[in-house]
Amino acid sequence: MESKRVELIVKGKDLVFDVNLEAYNKYLNETTPTNKIGPAKNFLMRTVTPECKEEVRALLDLPSAALQVAAQVLDEFTPDI
């Protein structure tokens, strides 16, 4: 699996993310024990479709939203092994 379209409903909004292995790896490489929010926000903004960008930008102003949404996107993207 190299890329996958992930569709979520968050706070009543349909959000679509196009996640690929490069974006996934970049997110993991940017995340450190003291820096989690920034990489999560960057990952979401890099992978959200242009049509949903404004909705995601507004959502990211909510406390912990970046981590919660990134976790959902990553869960959908990564395979069960």
Backbone as CSV, one residue per row, in Angstrom:
resi,resn,N_x,N_y,N_z,CA_x,CA_y,CA_z,C_x,C_y,C_z
1,MET,0.850,-1.174,0.000,0.000,0.000,0.000,0.889,1.229,0.000
2,GLU,0.788,2.015,-1.053,1.602,3.218,-1.127,0.797,4.468,-0.826
3,SER,-0.469,4.494,-1.207,-1.299,5.654,-0.889,-2.735,5.192,-0.656
4,LYS,-3.456,6.028,0.095,-4.844,5.677,0.415,-5.633,6.948,0.682
5,ARG,-6.847,6.982,0.208,-7.764,8.086,0.502,-8.518,7.710,1.775
6,VAL,-8.442,8.605,2.750,-9.096,8.389,4.036,-10.203,9.417,4.169
7,GLU,-11.413,8.926,4.410,-12.561,9.804,4.569,-13.090,9.676,5.986
8,LEU,-13.231,10.812,6.668,-13.717,10.845,8.044,-14.855,11.841,8.161
9,ILE,-15.685,11.647,9.163,-16.671,12.647,9.546,-16.255,13.128,10.922
10,VAL,-15.925,14.417,11.017,-15.461,15.008,12.268,-16.325,16.230,12.559
11,LYS,-16.977,16.206,13.702,-17.859,17.314,14.103,-18.865,17.642,12.996
12,GLY,-19.401,16.583,12.365,-20.419,16.751,11.338,-19.907,17.148,9.969
13,LYS,-18.596,17.268,9.812,-17.998,17.668,8.527,-17.339,16.458,7.868
14,ASP,-17.550,16.323,6.567,-16.856,15.291,5.794,-15.464,15.797,5.465
15,LEU,-14.455,15.059,5.891,-13.060,15.425,5.632,-12.394,14.305,4.856
16,VAL,-11.583,14.694,3.877,-10.913,13.720,3.020,-9.415,14.008,3.031
17,PHE,-8.646,12.935,3.231,-7.195,13.029,3.274,-6.615,12.031,2.279
18,ASP,-5.629,12.461,1.518,-4.894,11.570,0.623,-3.541,11.316,1.261
19,VAL,-3.407,10.153,1.869,-2.204,9.812,2.633,-1.346,8.870,1.806
20,ASN,-0.053,9.162,1.776,0.879,8.266,1.096,2.030,7.924,2.046
21,LEU,2.845,7.002,1.631,3.932,6.524,2.482,4.918,7.644,2.810
22,GLU,5.165,8.541,1.880,6.085,9.653,2.123,5.557,10.568,3.239
23,ALA,4.280,10.917,3.185,3.685,11.776,4.220,3.676,11.075,5.574
24,TYR,3.373,9.792,5.566,3.364,8.992,6.794,4.756,8.963,7.425
25,ASN,5.764,8.646,6.620,7.139,8.583,7.131,7.619,9.946,7.625
26,LYS,7.273,11.001,6.902,7.680,12.350,7.312,7.067,12.697,8.666
27,TYR,5.795,12.355,8.859,5.142,12.597,10.147,5.878,11.862,11.275
28,LEU,6.154,10.593,11.062,6.847,9.825,12.101,8.227,10.395,12.395
29,ASN,8.944,10.811,11.377,10.286,11.356,11.566,10.273,12.719,12.254
30,GLU,9.210,13.490,12.081,9.118,14.811,12.710,8.691,14.731,14.177
31,THR,8.009,13.669,14.554,7.474,13.537,15.905,8.584,13.189,16.884
32,THR,8.648,13.956,17.978,9.633,13.706,19.033,8.901,13.685,20.371
33,PRO,9.553,13.241,21.441,8.888,13.226,22.752,8.371,14.596,23.192
34,THR,8.998,15.671,22.741,8.573,17.007,23.160,7.877,17.785,22.045
35,ASN,7.624,17.150,20.907,6.987,17.845,19.783,6.043,16.888,19.071
36,LYS,4.764,16.984,19.426,3.770,16.113,18.811,2.684,16.890,18.071
37,ILE,2.308,18.048,18.599,1.207,18.813,18.018,1.581,19.371,16.643
38,GLY,2.742,20.000,16.535,3.179,20.572,15.262,3.232,19.546,14.149
39,PRO,3.891,18.404,14.370,3.917,17.393,13.317,2.530,16.865,12.942
40,ALA,1.635,16.740,13.925,0.280,16.265,13.627,-0.452,17.282,12.750
41,LYS,-0.353,18.570,13.099,-0.990,19.609,12.292,-0.406,19.626,10.881
42,ASN,0.918,19.557,10.777,1.562,19.568,9.464,1.133,18.365,8.629
43,PHE,1.077,17.195,9.240,0.658,15.976,8.548,-0.756,16.142,7.989
44,LEU,-1.656,16.642,8.810,-3.035,16.810,8.358,-3.144,17.834,7.238
45,MET,-2.440,18.950,7.371,-2.512,19.978,6.330,-1.828,19.526,5.039
46,ARG,-0.822,18.666,5.144,-0.162,18.143,3.936,-1.033,17.135,3.206
47,THR,-1.883,16.415,3.945,-2.619,15.316,3.326,-4.087,15.623,3.046
48,VAL,-4.640,16.678,3.647,-6.048,17.003,3.404,-6.231,17.462,1.956
49,THR,-7.377,17.114,1.395,-7.656,17.543,0.016,-7.935,19.044,0.013
50,PRO,-7.685,19.701,-1.107,-7.896,21.151,-1.181,-9.318,21.577,-0.809
51,GLU,-10.301,20.750,-1.139,-11.695,21.080,-0.847,-11.985,21.132,0.659
52,CYS,-11.203,20.435,1.450,-11.455,20.335,2.892,-10.462,21.142,3.728
53,LYS,-9.550,21.811,3.080,-8.454,22.493,3.792,-8.950,23.509,4.818
54,GLU,-9.935,24.326,4.463,-10.422,25.354,5.390,-11.099,24.738,6.605
55,GLU,-11.868,23.663,6.399,-12.519,22.991,7.518,-11.488,22.413,8.488
56,VAL,-10.438,21.813,7.946,-9.392,21.241,8.802,-8.634,22.350,9.516
57,ARG,-8.331,23.414,8.834,-7.615,24.543,9.454,-8.400,25.061,10.674
58,ALA,-9.707,25.209,10.539,-10.540,25.675,11.652,-10.598,24.636,12.769
59,LEU,-10.672,23.381,12.410,-10.728,22.299,13.385,-9.460,22.250,14.239
60,LEU,-8.324,22.560,13.633,-7.049,22.459,14.342,-6.883,23.507,15.440
61,ASP,-7.794,24.463,15.517,-7.765,25.436,16.603,-8.327,24.862,17.901
62,LEU,-9.012,23.723,17.818,-9.584,23.096,19.010,-8.508,22.312,19.767
63,PRO,-8.544,22.339,21.105,-7.550,21.599,21.886,-7.565,20.104,21.542
64,SER,-6.417,19.545,21.333,-6.147,18.133,21.033,-6.741,17.623,19.725
65,ALA,-7.374,18.486,18.943,-7.979,18.037,17.687,-6.937,17.468,16.730
66,ALA,-5.783,18.112,16.646,-4.751,17.640,15.711,-4.361,16.200,16.020
67,LEU,-4.121,15.904,17.287,-3.716,14.543,17.647,-4.834,13.541,17.431
68,GLN,-6.067,13.927,17.760,-7.184,12.997,17.603,-7.464,12.678,16.130
69,VAL,-7.476,13.707,15.299,-7.757,13.485,13.878,-6.586,12.751,13.220
70,ALA,-5.358,13.143,13.535,-4.190,12.447,12.973,-4.224,10.972,13.357
71,ALA,-4.591,10.673,14.591,-4.669,9.275,15.026,-5.699,8.503,14.206
72,GLN,-6.841,9.129,13.922,-7.861,8.461,13.111,-7.377,8.232,11.680
73,VAL,-6.738,9.245,11.109,-6.224,9.119,9.736,-5.159,8.027,9.677
74,LEU,-4.243,8.037,10.626,-3.178,7.040,10.647,-3.739,5.636,10.854
75,ASP,-4.750,5.516,11.698,-5.376,4.209,11.925,-5.979,3.656,10.655
76,GLU,-6.600,4.526,9.874,-7.188,4.093,8.597,-6.119,3.776,7.549
77,PHE,-5.004,4.494,7.608,-3.960,4.316,6.601,-3.126,3.060,6.831
78,THR,-2.787,2.794,8.081,-1.866,1.690,8.351,-2.593,0.338,8.338
79,PRO,-1.963,-0.654,7.765,-2.608,-1.971,7.682,-2.521,-2.718,9.010
80,ASP,-3.461,-3.616,9.223,-3.384,-4.528,10.355,-2.482,-5.691,9.937
81,ILE,-1.475,-5.954,10.744,-0.592,-7.082,10.409,-0.476,-8.044,11.576
